[in-house]
Amino acid sequence: MTLPILQVEGYGKHFQLHEQHKLIPSSHNVNFSVSAGCLTALVGPTGAGKSSVLKGVYRTYLPSAGRILYRDAMGHELDLVLASEHQILELRRREIGFVTQFLHCLPRQATLDVVAQPLLALGVSRIDARQRAAELLSAMNLPERLWSVSPATFSGGERQRVNLARGFIAKPRLLLLDEPTASLDPATTEQVIGLIEGLKSEGMAMLAIFHHPETTSRLADQVVELAPPPAVEELLKEIA
Amino acid sequence: MNKILEVRNLSKIYGPGCPQCLESTGPEADTNLCPHCGSVVAIHDVSFDLFEGEILGVMGESGSGKSTVVKNLYFDQAPSGGEAIFYDRDKQHDLFALNAAQQRWLRNHRFGMVYQNPHLGLNFNISAGGNIAERLLMSDLMDYGAIRERAKALLARTEVLLSRVDDLPRNFSGGMQQRVQIAKALATQPPLLFLDEVTTGLDLSVQARILDLILEIQQELKTAMVVVTHDLGVIRLLTGRAIVMKYGRVIEAGLTDQILEDPQHAYTQRLVASAL
């Protein structure tokens, strides 16, 4: 048994809104691990803080509690909660990918360049990067006539395929997936499931949230059930 | 990844200064004007690191001191306190301990600056090509033919029509003036570039093309940049990390996506919430 790539211990997140004088709890005491070649799925009702866990791992959110231990390609262990900004940027470039719920890109950038971007950041030449992007997009059945235009005018399913291709292309060691199949039709969903299975068998570790319980049961090696965080008063009681 | 610039406790006070200046100004005091002696604490205790090839954003409202930071680092002004170390290949320069000639040398050879106001960055009495030639001359390139070729290549790179190389900057549009400024700043291929509100006041389509150009240049040349702007869109598009300033102090620093999605300080939360 190899050591997990990611170990989350007691993760918690709340937002302190100064202007409104409010403390908004988001995740509370979350524990799980993710291993190479395995997919860990987060499930739970809306408001259970599933996305907040992904964003905490990626450090788009500053975690409020707990440890997020990441084992890098060299075998070094690092607590992502305490890691420096440059350490996080380096991990994002080389090891940790994130497919967000919605595709964010410039409305004037060709789809091929959107997908190729993570490779460019790694120093791959523009020609090679675009070539790999083209291969990936054709594997995902995105019509070639769309490759040179911006995803701004695409349908939800087309956009989501672009989003996934960008997340996969640099082959991160750990991939975070936030509802990657939510807006896809059944046929495309099947293709994406196939792709995820392929990447898993190549050894990629994944932490995912799926819209459909059925997708979860098909792809997940481990399911972590999150409960909505207790209301703030209870949290405060616990601290006291 | 190597550090290229290390700024520690940078401070700039206009006026006589008094012992109560620091405690009477800043975000808590809600002013940068000292009520006891009338001095303006433009910046105080500003510290950050910049790595090779990285773009750092400095954000904040007018009067927060963000431009003062880069003006001090580019030697347009002398700071009241603090230090900055510039790591240049195998050398280290303690910026504010250098004499005027050494500072001028770094400015001409190793730094570049693009100002919001093109009048500060360009000489309006000489042609666009002449402006670039001037900078190349200062960096010891003396051959006329070589200078002219290099100037043309730079203007072509920043998408200035070559038929206008010999025109005066005053006859250019605002966007074109910024392109000439960028070409001039890049003339010596500096490893460190300061950009002070470079797209403020330009119309949106021109803004977008200039920002795209800056990103392309950053990818090609791996230039480290400090980008000063009040525009959250520019911060989001260009920078990987950012610092937030208010009344001369750094109130928050972090990864750009974290600052925009999970701002910690009350002021940053208000700033992000007021984005269009």
Interface residues (C-beta under 8 A of the other chain):
Chain A: F15 Q16 L17 H18 E19 K55 R59 T60 Y61 L62 E85 H86 I88 L89 E90 L106 R108 L120
Chain B: M1 F51 A208 D212 Q219 L237 G240 R241 G254 L255 D257 Q258 E261 D262 Q264 H265 A266 Q269 R270 A273
